């Protein structure tokens, strides 16, 4: 396989994996390509397929100068197959095969397990595009509209990344899986996406910002764990995907931050000190802070379910096989095999939430989730600095990990945002106070009017501090007429 230093843009499929010399895989991807374009036109951003959008496209896989910006119609975007450069002499960094040369081909005994990992990761990428396809109609600015489309086309490229691995290394099975990735639909009753959070609706822009902050951060954690893989093509694929994923979390974090900023500014201008004076605050045409907290509660709890069961044989097997490591495995200082090690896992036993030490191999999902929570808390802290700067007495907090859970240890109980266990009746009442209500969602929806004048922003969100690619504030990021 080439070292990946150059990207070939001459053919139908941009790549740095030598597709011109790999005729079988090139043919398979070229056969798959029309179905992908059909999927994009059917399920991608609705109403903007002919618009010219100021998008970045990867032109290299190094850390410096890896992307260029230009106007492009989204169906003509140059999706492709891009892997990070190969590390000479790389060895498997964890598990039973630790220290052996990294695999360049699929180890036969782990074929089914690896295919499953690729399919699950691949399924999330088109799902988020499908969830967000209607948002363009209510974008609060051209800047935000462009950011939505950048996220969408890169999720599409991440689908290509997984499809390449399936097509190259799994033959007929891989081709069938690649076709199924285009067949499933987010929220479809008969053929839904594989993970629950990717079948939820994204009805408004606050939901989109929360999704890209919380759920794309799960994507970061999963990709970071897969980037440690002993299967070198997967490691290289995920290392480059992480470069693109960073922008998606930036969109979410700064989006919510700008919503908070605008609300605080409006409150101060109106002389409102009480953040719970919701009726007066909403009358200003901004989203009240308690509702932002409710949205955070919802998206955090939905995302925690993506980590699966806290105690997992599948996770233990993938680690032991050398296929999926831990977050920043290469920075950890233990034996990287977890022989005899334990890890504390929160469990719901006999009506109590308690910490219990379990074999560290079995608790890998819990560990990855704990790493996720720490990473998320850092982003929440940046939101809270807005309150400190503006003098508004409020803070966004994360609910307890047992709150509103449908998968794992806490799926069989009801817990408040502080972890207090509730009866079913208590939960029915309390959930209306800590999760978005129908009225909350209707109010947010009432604000979702499109703003398409360059440099203008909806009244519920503050402008960004700096433009994309350092463009001026009135830059026309999306040209509607194409």
Residue pairs with C-beta under 8 A, 6 or more apart in sequence:
1 17
1 18
1 86
1 104
1 233
2 16
2 17
2 18
3 85
3 86
4 16
4 17
4 61
4 82
4 83
4 84
4 85
4 86
4 236
5 16
5 60
5 61
5 62
5 85
6 16
6 60
7 14
7 15
7 16
7 58
7 59
7 60
7 61
7 80
7 82
8 14
8 15
8 16
8 19
8 20
9 78
9 80
11 19
11 20
11 26
12 30
12 33
13 19
13 26
13 29
13 30
13 33
13 79
13 80
13 81
14 78
14 79
14 80
14 81
14 82
15 80
15 81
15 82
15 164
16 61
16 81
16 82
16 83
17 81
17 83
17 164
19 25
19 26
19 29
19 81
20 26
22 168
25 164
25 167
25 168
28 167
28 175
29 81
29 163
29 164
29 167
32 163
32 167
32 175
32 178
32 179
35 179
35 182
36 79
36 156
36 159
36 160
36 182
37 75
39 126
39 182
40 74
40 75
40 129
40 156
41 49
41 75
43 126
43 129
43 130
43 133
43 185
44 74
44 75
44 129
44 133
44 152
44 156
45 74
45 129
45 132
45 133
45 135
45 136
45 148
45 149
45 152
46 133
46 134
46 136
46 137
47 136
47 137
48 74
48 136
48 145
48 149
48 478
48 480
49 73
49 74
49 75
50 73
50 482
51 73
51 74
51 478
51 479
51 480
51 481
51 482
52 71
52 72
52 73
52 478
52 479
52 482
53 71
53 72
53 73
53 74
53 146
53 149
53 150
53 477
53 478
53 479
54 69
54 70
54 71
54 146
54 468
54 469
54 471
54 475
54 477
54 478
55 69
55 70
55 71
55 72
55 74
55 77
55 146
55 149
55 150
55 153
56 67
56 68
56 69
56 150
56 469
57 67
57 68
57 69
57 70
57 72
57 77
57 78
58 66
58 67
58 80
58 82
58 157
58 240
58 244
59 65
59 66
59 67
59 68
60 66
60 67
61 82
61 83
61 84
61 85
61 240
61 243
62 85
63 243
66 243
69 468
69 469
71 479
72 78
73 482
74 149
74 152
74 153
77 153
77 156
79 153
79 156
79 157
79 160
80 157
80 160
81 160
81 161
81 164
82 157
82 161
82 240
83 233
83 236
83 237
83 239
83 240
84 235
84 236
84 237
84 239
84 240
85 236
86 232
86 236
89 101
90 101
90 102
90 232
90 235
91 98
91 99
91 100
91 101
91 102
92 98
92 99
92 100
92 101
92 102
92 103
92 230
92 322
93 228
93 230
93 325
93 329
93 330
93 336
94 228
94 230
94 319
94 322
94 325
94 326
94 329
94 336
94 337
95 230
95 319
95 320
95 321
95 322
95 323
95 325
95 336
95 337
96 320
96 321
96 322
96 337
97 230
97 321
97 322
98 322
98 336
98 337
100 230
100 322
102 230
102 231
102 232
102 235
103 230
103 231
103 232
103 322
104 232
104 233
105 169
106 114
106 169
106 170
106 231
107 231
107 321
109 321
110 321
110 322
110 323
111 170
113 317
113 318
113 321
113 323
114 231
114 234
114 323
115 166
115 170
115 173
115 174
115 177
117 226
117 234
117 318
117 323
117 324
118 162
118 165
118 166
118 177
118 234
119 162
119 166
119 177
119 180
119 181
119 194
120 194
120 195
121 162
121 222
121 223
121 226
122 158
122 159
122 161
122 162
122 163
122 166
122 177
122 181
123 181
123 184
123 193
123 194
123 195
123 198
124 193
124 194
124 195
124 198
124 219
125 155
125 156
125 158
125 159
125 162
126 155
126 156
126 159
126 181
126 182
126 184
127 184
127 186
127 193
127 195
127 198
127 199
128 151
128 152
128 155
128 186
128 198
128 211
128 215
128 216
129 152
129 155
129 156
130 185
130 186
130 187
130 193
131 186
131 187
131 198
131 200
131 201
131 202
131 211
132 148
132 151
132 152
132 202
132 208
132 211
135 148
135 202
135 204
135 205
135 208
136 145
136 148
136 149
137 450
138 204
138 205
138 448
138 449
138 450
139 145
139 148
139 205
139 450
139 451
139 452
140 205
140 448
140 450
140 451
140 457
140 458
140 460
140 461
141 451
141 456
141 457
141 458
141 461
141 463
142 451
142 452
142 453
142 454
142 475
142 476
142 477
142 478
143 457
143 463
143 464
143 467
143 468
143 475
143 477
144 205
144 255
144 461
145 452
145 477
145 478
146 468
146 477
146 478
147 251
147 255
147 468
148 208
148 251
149 478
150 247
150 251
151 212
151 247
151 248
151 251
154 244
154 245
154 247
154 248
155 248
157 244
158 241
158 244
158 245
159 181
161 237
161 240
161 241
162 181
162 237
163 178
163 181
164 237
165 174
165 233
165 234
165 237
166 173
166 174
166 175
166 177
166 178
167 174
167 175
167 178
168 174
168 233
169 233
170 177
183 191
184 191
184 192
184 193
184 194
185 191
185 192
185 193
186 192
186 193
186 198
186 199
187 193
187 199
187 200
187 201
188 199
192 199
193 199
195 306
196 302
196 305
196 306
196 406
196 407
197 215
197 302
197 303
197 305
197 306
200 302
201 207
202 208
202 211
203 441
203 445
204 441
204 444
204 445
204 448
205 255
205 448
205 461
206 256
206 259
206 287
206 292
206 295
206 444
207 295
207 299
208 252
208 255
209 251
209 252
209 255
209 256
209 259
210 252
210 256
210 295
210 296
210 298
210 299
211 252
211 299
212 248
212 249
212 251
212 252
212 255
213 249
213 252
213 253
213 255
213 256
213 299
213 379
214 252
214 296
214 299
214 300
214 302
214 303
214 376
215 299
215 302
215 303
215 306
216 245
216 248
216 249
216 252
217 249
217 252
217 303
217 372
217 375
217 376
217 379
218 303
218 306
218 307
218 372
219 245
219 248
220 242
220 245
220 246
220 249
220 375
221 327
221 368
221 371
221 372
221 375
222 368
223 238
223 241
223 242
223 245
224 238
224 242
224 327
224 328
225 324
225 325
225 326
225 327
225 329
225 368
226 234
226 235
226 238
226 324
226 325
227 235
227 238
227 239
227 242
228 235
228 324
228 325
228 326
228 329
228 330
229 235
229 238
229 322
229 323
229 324
229 325
230 321
230 322
230 323
231 322
231 323
234 323
249 379
253 379
253 382
253 383
254 464
255 461
256 292
256 296
256 383
257 382
257 383
257 386
258 461
258 462
258 463
258 464
259 287
259 292
259 460
259 461
259 462
260 289
260 292
260 383
260 386
260 387
260 396
261 386
261 390
261 462
262 286
262 459
262 460
262 461
262 462
263 281
263 286
263 287
263 288
263 289
263 292
263 460
264 386
264 387
264 390
264 392
265 390
265 462
266 281
266 284
266 285
266 286
267 273
267 275
267 281
267 284
267 286
267 392
268 390
268 391
268 392
270 280
270 284
272 280
272 281
272 284
273 393
275 281
275 288
275 289
275 290
275 392
275 393
275 394
276 290
278 288
278 290
278 291
281 288
281 289
282 288
282 443
285 447
285 459
285 460
286 459
286 460
287 443
287 444
287 447
287 460
289 392
289 394
289 396
291 436
291 440
291 443
291 444
292 396
293 396
293 397
294 434
294 435
294 436
294 437
294 440
295 436
296 380
296 396
296 398
297 399
297 403
297 404
297 417
297 434
297 435
298 404
298 435
298 436
300 376
300 398
300 399
301 399
301 403
301 404
301 405
302 404
303 372
304 369
304 372
304 401
304 405
304 408
305 405
305 406
305 407
305 408
307 365
307 366
307 368
307 369
307 372
307 408
308 314
308 315
308 365
308 407
308 408
309 365
309 407
309 408
309 409
310 345
310 346
310 347
310 363
310 365
310 366
310 369
310 408
310 409
311 345
311 358
311 362
311 363
311 365
311 366
311 409
312 362
312 364
312 365
313 362
315 324
315 361
315 362
315 364
315 365
316 359
316 361
316 362
316 364
318 324
319 325
319 326
319 338
319 361
319 364
320 361
326 332
326 364
326 367
326 368
326 371
327 367
327 368
327 371
327 372
328 371
329 336
334 341
335 341
338 359
338 360
338 361
341 359
341 360
341 361
342 357
342 358
342 359
342 360
342 363
343 357
343 358
343 359
343 360
343 363
343 364
343 366
343 367
344 355
344 356
344 357
344 358
344 363
345 355
345 356
345 357
345 358
345 363
345 366
345 409
346 353
346 354
346 355
346 356
346 366
346 401
346 402
346 409
347 353
347 354
347 355
347 356
347 409
348 402
348 409
348 410
348 412
348 413
349 356
351 421
352 421
353 402
353 410
353 413
353 415
353 419
353 421
360 367
369 401
373 398
373 401
376 398
377 398
380 396
380 397
380 398
383 396
384 395
384 396
386 392
387 393
387 394
387 395
397 417
399 417
399 418
399 434
400 415
400 416
400 417
400 418
400 419
401 410
401 419
402 409
402 410
402 413
402 415
402 419
403 410
403 415
403 416
403 417
403 419
403 434
404 415
404 431
404 435
405 411
405 415
413 421
414 421
414 422
414 423
414 424
414 426
414 427
415 421
415 422
416 422
416 430
416 434
417 434
422 430
436 444
447 458
447 459
447 460
449 458
451 457
451 458
452 478
452 480
454 474
454 475
454 476
454 477
455 473
455 474
455 475
457 463
463 473
467 473
467 475
468 477
471 477
